[in-house]
Amino acid sequence: MSGSAAATLAAVYATGVYGGYFGAAQGILLLAILGLALDDALQRLNACKNVLAGVANLLSGLIFAVVAHVAWPVVGLIAIGSVSGGVLGARFGRRLPAAPLRALIVAVGIVAIVRLL
């Protein structure tokens, strides 16, 4: 494995750990890492990001379900919102050309940063 591949895997792993606990901007971090490491279309990188974030969130959710007290009604609401957002985001993300998709990603990232500050 080359050094850049190992660095990419380490960065994706670290983002998964971060996203599994906190989650804010996990998708933007993953898109940035994948965009720097892979030469592929933004739509494909976005799809890869969705799968990686889904796996990280599923695994962290299973761990939390086993070791922590869980408010299941709240989990149900979050699950419905997450799945709905994922389906809608994937549908629109596939159809948008790269430039508007990139602009939307940057805009969402800026709004998230401003809201967190």
N, C-alpha and C positions, 0 to 999 in steps of 0.2 A: 504494500500500500504506500502510495507516495505521501510526502509530507503534507501537501495541500488537501489530499483526500482525508488524511487523519485529522487535520485541523478542522475540516468541514464536518466530519462525524462528531468531533468533540464539541464544536459549536452547536450543532443540531441537538446533541445530547443535553448540553447545558441549557439550551432554550426549552427543551422538553421538561427538564427538572423545574426550571423557573415557571414555565407555563402551567405545569401540573399543580403548583402551589399557589401562584398568584394570577397568572393568565393575562394580565393587561399587556397589550401590544405583542403578545406571543406571535400572532400571525405576521405582523410587520417585521419582527425580528427574523422569523423564518424566511420570509420573502427576501429580505436583505441578504441573508447568508446564502440562500439558494441562488439568488441572482448574481452574487459575486463568484460563486463556485461552479455554477453550471451554465453552459451555453445552450439555452433552450428558450422557447417562446414563453412569454410572461403567463399566458393562460395555462400552460403545462406546469410551470413553476407554482402557480397558484393552486392547481389541483394537488400537486405533491405536498404543498404546505397544508392543505386541508386534511389530507390523509395523516401526515405526521402529527398535526395538532390533535386530530381525533384520537389517534393511538395514545398520545401522551395524556390527554384528558380522560380517556377510558381507564387507563392504568392507574392514574392518580385517583380517579373516582372509586375504583375498586379498593384501593388501599385505604382511602378515607372511610369507605363504608364498613371496613373491617375494624379499624382502630379508633374511630371517632363516633360521637353521637351525631346522627344525621336527621335533619328535619325533612322527611320524605315528601310532604306536600310541596315544599319549596323546591326540592330536587325535581319533582315532576314539572313544575312551572318552568324552571330553568331548562330542562330537557326539551320541552315543547318549543321554547323560544330558540334554543340552540339548533335544533333540527330544522325548524322552519327557516331560520336565518341561513343555515348552511345550504339548504335546497335552493332558496331564492338567490343567494350569493353565487352559487355554482351556475345556476341558469343564466344569470346576467353576466357573470364573469366570462363564460364561454363565448358569449355573443359580442362583447365589447372588443373593439380593436385595442391593440397594446397601449397606444398613447392615452386614450381616455381612461383605460383601466389603471394605468400608472398614475395619472393625475388624481383619480378617485382614491387610490391607496395612499398617496401623499396627503391628500386633504383629510382623510380619516385619521391618519397618523398625527397630523398637526392638531386637529380637534382633540384627539385623545391626550396629547401632551398638554395642551392649554387647560383642559378640564382637570388633569391630575395636578397641575401646579396651582 
